[in-house]
Amino acid sequence: MWNDNRFLKKEMDSVEDTIKNSLRTRNKTVKEALVRFVESGGKRLRPAFTILGGTFGQYDSNTIVPIAAALEIIHMATLIHDDIIDDARLRRGNETVHSVLGKDVAVYSGDFLLTRAFMLVADYADIDMLKQVAKASAYICDSEIAQNEQKFDTNVSVKQYLKRIGGKTAALFAISLYMGAYKAGCPKKLVNRLGVLGNNIGMAFQIVDDILDLTGNQSKVGKPLLSDAAQGIYTLPVLYALHSEYRDEAIKAINKTHEDKGEYLYEVLSDSKAIERSKNIAEKFIGKAMKIAGELPESIGRDIIVEIIDEQLERKF
């Protein structure tokens, strides 16, 4: 995606170098596992948004790139911890860190990444920025705890789900655009507006991902399909089915997921229009994001943000 724009490719290459330099540790086994994890890919949307947010002000690569890298490292740490909790064997087609190192070492590896991220932020951010990153990190943790508590609960509401993904995913998207603009000295109103834009993008991104977990191509999704439902994590399409006249069928279908590979669940989701309703909600967040993006000052950042929304969200399903 970044190869089409020389400026963004150069900055993203610098982000990648910064991330890899942050993996230095005396433990060779841990370092090798983390390097493999980093090199396994990922969209790198969060650091891209940090850079793009910075283009609306006085952009300085020397300070914005490290912050962009730090936010991506925080995201990576959460993925390692997620994989441990879910006992996932694969991510993006590669063995997860805990599959290679064991769960105990993987937990410490995720913690190690968090410390590296906060060291980077501390080197280049003021106290207000540190508070914002800490606040977003706490929101992420709180939402992950809520998700764990809500496992296998067929009474979870759509409102609870939206609040959960607001912390689990949208918070880091929001802080990414916010931090880039803040560090570039943008006016407070624009900084806050970019934060709201990031939140809407993050909400849409997670809902689209949750739909693809049920309907997508496994190689593109990067993890086994139906993994959320099988683990008792009921996302928006499943919740819509559970809160409809098809509730009894939905519960039976969920319980048969391991047995029939989700065939019955697909049928129930189709009959209850749950996928269609979920797409409508995603499109509302996409619409809000597009509206805000269209009202931003004219810049390379605005154009690329619109392109990302189009490619990663509107075309994704």
N, C-alpha and C positions, 0 to 999 in steps of 0.2 A: 504493500500500500504506500509506503513512504518513498519508494524509489521514483515516484512521479514528480516529486518536489525536491529540488537540490538542497534547499535550506533545511527542510524537515529531516531529510535523510542524514545530512551531516550531523544535526543535533541528536537524532536518535542513535546514530553510531556512537556518539560521545556518551550517551546514556548507557548504552550497552557496555562500553569500556569501564565506565564508573561502577556499574553493578558488579562486573567481574573483578575489579580491583578491590571491591568491598568484601569479597569472599575469602580473602586471605586468612588462613588459620594454620596453626602448627599441626593440626590433625589432617594428614594427607587424605585419609579415607572420606572424611566429612567434606573436605574441599572438593574432591573428585565427584562425589554424589551431588553436591550443590551446583557445580559447574555443569554437569549433565542436565540437571533440572533447569538451569537457566537456558542452556543451549537447545532444550527441547522445543522452544518456541513460545508462542503466546502473542496476542495481538499488540501488547504494549500500549493500549489505549490511554491508560492513566498518565504515563509520562508524556505521551504525545499531547494530551490535553493541557498538562502543565506548561509545556513549551508554547502551545498555541495561545494559552491565556496570557503568556508573557509578551506575545506579539502586539497586544493592544496598548502596550506602554513602552518604556525604555528597556528593550530586551538586552540582557547581559548573559551570554552563554555560561560564563564562569560561575555565576550564582544560581541560575535557573536549572541548568543540567543536573547538578548534584541533588537539588530538591526533587526534580522529576525522577531521578534514579531512586531516591529514598522512598518515594511513594510507591514505586513499583516493587521495591524490596519488601515493603510492608504487605503489599498484596501477595507476594510470593510466600511470605511467612504464613499468611492465613490459609493459602492453598495447601501447604505442607500439613498444617494442623487439621484442616478439613479432611484431607486424605486419611490421616490417622484415625479420626473419629469415624469416618465412613468405612474404614478398612478397605479403601480402594487400592487395587493392585496396579492400575494403569492410569496415567494422565497423559493426554496427547500421544497415545500410543506407546509411551515409554513407562518403565517401572517407576513407581512412586518412590520418594525418598525413604519412607519407612519400609518398603519392600526390600530395599537394598541394605539399609543400615539397622533395621529393627525399630520398633516404636519408641523405645526409650531415647535412643540417640537422635531419632528424627524430631522428637519434641524439643530437645536441646538445640538442634539445628535450626528449627523455626524460631526459637527464642534468640539464637545467635543472629539471625537475619534482622530481627526486630531491633536488637541493640545497634547493629550496623546502620540501620535506617535512621534511628534517632541520633546517632553520632553525626551522620551527614547533615541532618536538619539543624542540629545544634551548631554546626560549623558555619552555616550560611543563613540562618533565620534569626529574627528577633523574638522576644518573649511572647508577643501576641501570636506569631506564627506557630511557635512551639505549642502554645495553648490550643490552637485550632487543630493541629495534627493530633495532639493527645486526646482532644474531645472526639475527633472522628474515629480514632482507634478504639476509644472506650465504647462508642456507639456500635462499631463493628462487633466487638466482643459481646456486648449486651444482646445484640441481635442473633449472634451465633448461639448464645446460651438459650435464648427464647426458642430458636429452631430446635435445639436439642430437647427442650422441655415439651415441645409440641409434637414430637414424633409419635406416630400412630394414633394421633388424636383426630378423629373424624369430625369433631365439632369446631375445629379451628375456623375462625371467620375470615372472610376476604379482607376485612380491615386489619386483622392481626397479621395476615400475610403481607399486605402492603407496608405495614410498619416494619416488619421483619426485613424485607428486601431494601427498605429505605436505609437501614443501617448496614446490612450485610454487603450491599453492592453500591447503592447510590451515594452513600456518604463519601466514599473514596473518589468517585467520579467528581462529585461536587468540590471536594477539597483540592483536587488536582487543578481544575480550571481556576478556582479561587486563589490558590497559592501562586500560580504563575502570574496572574494579573496583579496580585498584591505585591509580589517581589519586584515587578516591573514598574511600580509606582502609579498604577492606574487609579482614577478617582474611585472613592468608596462605593458610589452607586453602581459603577460598572463592575467592580470586583464582586459585589453582592449579586449582581445580575448574572454574571458568569457562573457563580456558585449555584444559583437556581437552575441555570441551563444544564450544568453538570448533573444535578439531581434528577432532572427529567430524563436526560440521556441514560443515566444509570438505572432508573426505574424501568424504562423501556427495554434496555439491554437485558436485564434479568428476566423480565417476563418473556421476551423472545427466546432466551436461553431455556427457560422452563418449558416453553411450548416445543422447542426442538428436542428436548430430552424425551419427549413423548412421540414426536413425529419425524425427527430429522434423520440425517445420515450419520451413522456412528463415527466414521472416520473424520467427518467435519466437526461434529460435536466434541470429539476428543475424549469421550468416556462412554462406557456401555449405556445404551438407551434404557429408559425406564429405571435407571439407578435410583433416582429420588423416590419414586413411588414404592419401589421394592424395599427401601430403607425406612419407610414410614414418614418421609418428608413430602407432605402433600402441597403441591404448588397450585397455582391459580386454576389451571384447567380441571384438575382433580377436585379442587374445592368447589368449583362451580357445579360439577356433577354431584358432589356430596350434598350440596344445598339446593338440590332440585328434586323433582318428582322421581328421579332415577337414583335416589340415595341408596336404596337397598341393593340395586344392581351394581352401583359403583363400589360398595363395600365388598360384595362378592367378587367383583372383578379384580379389586386390589389384592384380595386374598389368594387369587389364582395367578397372580403375575409371574411367580417363579415357575408355575406349572405350564402355563400356556404362552409364555413370553409376551404377555400383554395383549393378546388377541381380543379377549373379552373386554379389556379396559378400553382399547381403541374403539370398539363397537359402542360402548356406553358413552364415551366422550363424544362420539359422532352423533349419536341419537339425542343426547342432551344439549347439543350445540355448545358444549363447554369450550372447545378449541376456538370456535368462532367468537364467542363472548370474550375470551382471553385476548384474542387478536385485536378486538375492538378497544380493549383497555390499553394495550400496548400502543395502538395507533393514536390514542388520545395523548399519551405522553410524548410520542414522536411529534405529533402536531404542535404541542406546547413548545417542545425543543426547537422545532423548525421556526416557529413564530419568533421566539426570543433570538435565535441565531440571525434571522433576517433583519432584526432591528439593531444588531450590533454595528459599531462603526466599521466602515469599509476597510478591509485589511486582508492580508494573506491568511491570517488566522481564521477569520470568518468564513472564507471560501472553503478552507479545508475542513472546518467543523461541519459545514453543511454537507460536504462530500462524505464525511465519515458517517453522519446520521443516515444519509441515503444508502451507502454501501453496507453498513453494519446492521442497520435496523430495517429500513423500508424494503430492501431487497432480500433480506435474510430469510423471510418466510413467505 
